[in-house]
């Protein structure tokens, strides 16, 4: 078995049909309503407010490849949606460490942030989000990592791992992914 086949098997993709569907998805057939995700409406409403009021948004990305990719995608999307004040903060893993930290929140505050939008982090950062809020900075969390029993004290916490939503999330694809 090749390394690639082992990776697919670790994801639970053991049949030829399952592998083909995963490797060559038919995107037209999987158009799920994003508003079925938890807190999506709250996130969009807060972003609309930021757009209308010309607020400074700082995208707080993770330093790994999905965090960097998501940060780049949001920077591009926000620009195309006409947001004028958008920046990004990627923590240095050797200075700030993993996830949101109080020191990193201070750096984001110094960037003039009114709103933090996390990508690939934030679901377990209750104290840091509370700290940001005490500084007058709202937070919208977008993440896919493990969650606590209660969501963070953010304006919105968009993560398919939070319970109580109707998004048809294929949890079987997360086996063996380390998240």
C-alpha positions in Angstrom: 0.0 0.0 0.0 1.4 3.4 -1.0 1.7 6.3 1.5 -1.2 8.0 -0.4 -3.4 4.9 -0.1 -2.6 4.8 3.6 -3.6 8.4 4.0 -6.9 7.8 2.2 -7.6 4.7 4.3 -6.9 6.7 7.5 -9.6 9.0 6.4 -12.0 6.1 6.1 -11.9 6.1 2.3 -11.4 2.4 1.7 -13.5 1.8 -1.4 -12.7 2.9 -4.9 -16.0 4.8 -5.1 -15.4 6.6 -1.8 -11.9 7.6 -2.9 -13.2 8.9 -6.3 -15.9 10.9 -4.7 -13.4 12.5 -2.3 -10.7 13.1 -4.9 -13.0 14.3 -7.6 -16.1 15.9 -5.9 -19.1 17.1 -7.7 -19.3 20.5 -6.2 -22.7 21.2 -7.9 -24.3 18.4 -5.9 -23.0 19.6 -2.5 -24.3 23.2 -2.2 -25.2 23.2 1.4 -26.7 26.4 2.8 -23.9 28.0 4.9 -26.5 29.5 7.2 -27.1 26.0 8.5 -23.7 26.3 10.3 -23.9 27.5 13.9 -23.8 31.3 14.3 -23.4 32.0 10.6 -26.1 34.6 10.6 -24.6 36.4 13.6 -21.2 36.4 11.9 -22.6 37.8 8.7 -24.6 40.5 10.6 -21.4 41.6 12.5 -19.4 41.7 9.2 -22.2 43.8 7.6 -21.9 46.2 10.5 -18.1 46.4 10.2 -18.5 47.1 6.4 -21.2 49.8 6.9 -19.3 51.6 9.7 -15.8 51.3 8.1 -14.4 49.4 11.0 -10.9 47.9 11.1 -11.0 44.1 10.8 -8.0 42.0 11.6 -8.0 38.4 10.4 -6.3 36.3 13.1 -4.9 33.3 11.3 -3.1 30.2 12.5 0.5 29.7 11.3 -0.2 26.3 9.7 -1.2 25.8 6.1 -4.9 25.8 6.6 -4.7 28.9 8.7 -2.5 30.7 6.2 -4.7 29.6 3.3 -7.9 30.7 5.0 -6.3 34.1 5.9 -5.3 34.7 2.3 -8.8 33.7 1.1 -10.5 36.1 3.5 -8.1 39.0 2.7 -9.0 38.5 -1.0 -12.7 38.1 -0.3 -13.0 41.1 2.0 -11.2 43.2 -0.6 -13.6 42.1 -3.3 -16.6 42.8 -1.0 -15.4 46.3 -0.6 -14.0 46.2 3.0 -11.5 49.1 3.2 -9.8 48.5 6.6 -8.6 44.9 6.7 -5.3 43.5 8.0 -4.0 40.1 9.0 -2.1 38.8 12.0 -0.3 35.5 11.9 1.2 34.6 15.3 4.8 33.5 15.4 4.7 30.0 16.9 7.9 30.6 18.8 6.8 34.0 20.3 3.0 33.8 20.6 2.6 30.1 20.5 -0.5 28.2 19.3 -4.0 29.7 19.3 -4.9 33.2 20.5 -2.8 34.6 23.3 -3.2 37.7 25.4 0.0 39.2 24.0 -1.2 38.6 20.5 -4.5 40.2 21.3 -2.5 43.3 22.5 -0.7 43.3 19.1 -4.0 43.1 17.2 -5.3 46.0 19.4 -2.2 48.0 18.4 -3.1 47.4 14.8 -6.3 49.3 15.5 -8.8 46.4 15.3 -12.4 46.9 16.0 -13.2 43.3 15.0 -11.1 40.1 15.0 -12.1 37.3 12.6 -10.3 34.2 13.5 -9.5 31.5 11.0 -8.5 28.0 12.0 -8.4 28.9 15.7 -10.5 30.4 18.5 -13.0 27.8 19.6 -11.1 27.1 22.8 -9.9 30.7 23.4 -12.5 31.8 26.0 -10.1 34.0 28.1 -8.4 35.6 25.2 -11.7 36.5 23.5 -13.0 37.9 26.8 -9.8 40.0 27.0 -10.3 41.3 23.5 -13.9 42.2 24.4 -12.7 44.1 27.5 -10.5 46.1 25.1 -13.6 47.0 23.0 -12.7 44.5 20.2 -15.4 42.1 19.0 -14.5 38.6 17.8 -16.0 36.3 15.2 -14.6 32.8 15.4 -14.3 30.6 12.4 -12.7 27.2 13.1 -12.9 23.5 12.7 -11.0 22.3 15.7 -12.3 20.7 18.9 -14.7 22.6 21.0 -15.5 23.0 24.7 -18.9 22.4 26.2 -19.7 26.1 25.8 -18.8 28.3 22.9 -16.3 31.1 23.4 -17.7 34.5 24.4 -17.5 35.8 20.9 -20.1 37.5 18.7 -20.3 34.3 16.7 -18.6 31.0 16.8 -18.8 29.3 13.4 -17.5 25.7 13.8 -19.3 22.6 12.6 -18.2 20.8 15.7 -20.5 22.8 17.9 -23.7 20.9 18.5 -27.2 22.0 17.6 -26.9 23.0 13.9 -28.4 21.5 10.8 -25.4 21.6 8.5 -24.9 18.2 6.8 -21.3 17.9 8.0 -19.6 14.6 7.0 -17.9 13.9 10.3 -16.5 10.6 8.9 -14.0 12.5 6.8 -12.4 13.9 10.0 -11.2 10.6 11.3 -7.4 10.4 11.3 -7.0 14.2 10.6 -5.7 15.1 14.0 -8.4 17.7 14.7 
